[in-house]
Amino acid sequence: MITAIYASHREGGNTDKMLDIFTDQLNNKTEIKKIKLINYNLNLCKACLDCHQDSKCILNDDIITLYNDIDQADGILISSPIYFASVTSALKILIDRAEPYRAKYVLNDQASSKIKPGFFLGAGSYQTDIFYKNAKEIIINYFHSLNTEYFDDLFFKGLKEKDDLSKVDFYEEKIRQAANRYYNSFNL
Ligand SMILES: Cc1cc2nc3c(=O)[nH]c(=O)nc-3n(C[C@H](O)[C@H](O)[C@H](O)COP(=O)(O)O)c2cc1C
């Protein structure tokens, strides 16, 4: 099973479409669990650090289903627009809530040898490389906390309006090729 996390706050925009095409390419090969973060009710991490003791979060909200979808996944996909040189705030809340995983896999060194490949799809309205580099570093770090390997990414720059993806040359082929490379990287 592959868990696909949609992080845009704009339904049906560029990054939603990118992840739809990517998952469509994988559809007849494996089960896909789609998560639209804007539909989930997630509280902010309280920084209590209780999870450092038992790798569990004390907050009882929609994170419980999301933890389950992450645990069940053989691979993880994330799509996010660039917001202020970073990822969206919806995604950042989810990332902060990964502290129980970081406690288990990184702080307590209980990383499993099973490699979960991760892929990041991003879009922004500017060409400025540092925006994409920053977002990439955040996702690399997030994946590391989830015991997930950053396989690769695909960024489309200069997309402002909701439908701007359709103006990118061969966007669909590029996304489908990336999905094939991703799928070939592991045996599900
Ligand atoms: C609050 C906000 C902040 C943004 N900040 C950036 C930015 O720092 N750099 C950038 O290139 N684009 C930025 N954008 C533009 C979006 O990344 C761009 O429009 C993207 O295509 C939106 O993806 P979506 O259609 O999937 O929502 C921002 C958009 C919003 C709403």
The ligand as an SDF file (V2000), in Angstrom:
LIG
                    3D

 31 33  0  0  0  0  0  0  0  0999 V2000
    0.3390   31.6210    1.2990 C   0  0  0  0  0  0  0  0  0  0  0  0
    1.0860   31.3390    0.0280 C   0  0  0  0  0  0  0  0  0  0  0  0
    2.4660   31.4610    0.0200 C   0  0  0  0  0  0  0  0  0  0  0  0
    3.1780   31.1900   -1.1430 C   0  0  0  0  0  0  0  0  0  0  0  0
    4.5430   31.3070   -1.1090 N   0  0  0  0  0  0  0  0  0  0  0  0
    5.2540   30.9840   -2.2330 C   0  0  0  0  0  0  0  0  0  0  0  0
    6.6780   31.0210   -2.2100 C   0  0  0  0  0  0  0  0  0  0  0  0
    7.3140   31.3240   -1.1980 O   0  0  0  0  0  0  0  0  0  0  0  0
    7.3570   30.7000   -3.3370 N   0  0  0  0  0  0  0  0  0  0  0  0
    6.6950   30.3200   -4.4850 C   0  0  0  0  0  0  0  0  0  0  0  0
    7.3710   30.0070   -5.4840 O   0  0  0  0  0  0  0  0  0  0  0  0
    5.3340   30.2890   -4.5430 N   0  0  0  0  0  0  0  0  0  0  0  0
    4.6100   30.5890   -3.4430 C   0  0  0  0  0  0  0  0  0  0  0  0
    3.2230   30.5250   -3.4670 N   0  0  0  0  0  0  0  0  0  0  0  0
    2.5470   30.1270   -4.7030 C   0  0  0  0  0  0  0  0  0  0  0  0
    2.1300   28.6500   -4.7590 C   0  0  0  0  0  0  0  0  0  0  0  0
    3.1820   27.8080   -4.3550 O   0  0  0  0  0  0  0  0  0  0  0  0
    1.7310   28.2830   -6.1870 C   0  0  0  0  0  0  0  0  0  0  0  0
    0.6350   29.0700   -6.5770 O   0  0  0  0  0  0  0  0  0  0  0  0
    1.4020   26.8160   -6.3570 C   0  0  0  0  0  0  0  0  0  0  0  0
    1.2540   26.5270   -7.7260 O   0  0  0  0  0  0  0  0  0  0  0  0
    0.1280   26.4500   -5.6140 C   0  0  0  0  0  0  0  0  0  0  0  0
   -0.0680   25.0590   -5.7150 O   0  0  0  0  0  0  0  0  0  0  0  0
   -1.5510   24.4440   -5.6530 P   0  0  0  0  0  0  0  0  0  0  0  0
   -2.2670   24.9070   -6.8930 O   0  0  0  0  0  0  0  0  0  0  0  0
   -1.3310   22.9840   -5.6430 O   0  0  0  0  0  0  0  0  0  0  0  0
   -2.1850   24.9070   -4.4080 O   0  0  0  0  0  0  0  0  0  0  0  0
    2.4960   30.8000   -2.3310 C   0  0  0  0  0  0  0  0  0  0  0  0
    1.0890   30.6800   -2.3000 C   0  0  0  0  0  0  0  0  0  0  0  0
    0.3870   30.9490   -1.1390 C   0  0  0  0  0  0  0  0  0  0  0  0
   -1.1220   30.8070   -1.1240 C   0  0  0  0  0  0  0  0  0  0  0  0
  1  2  1  0
  2  3  1  0
  2 30  2  0
  3  4  2  0
  4  5  1  0
  4 28  1  0
  5  6  2  0
  6  7  1  0
  6 13  1  0
  7  8  2  0
  7  9  1  0
  9 10  1  0
 10 11  2  0
 10 12  1  0
 12 13  2  0
 13 14  1  0
 14 15  1  0
 14 28  1  0
 15 16  1  0
 16 17  1  0
 16 18  1  0
 18 19  1  0
 18 20  1  0
 20 21  1  0
 20 22  1  0
 22 23  1  0
 23 24  1  0
 24 25  2  0
 24 26  1  0
 24 27  1  0
 28 29  2  0
 29 30  1  0
 30 31  1  0
M  END
$$$$
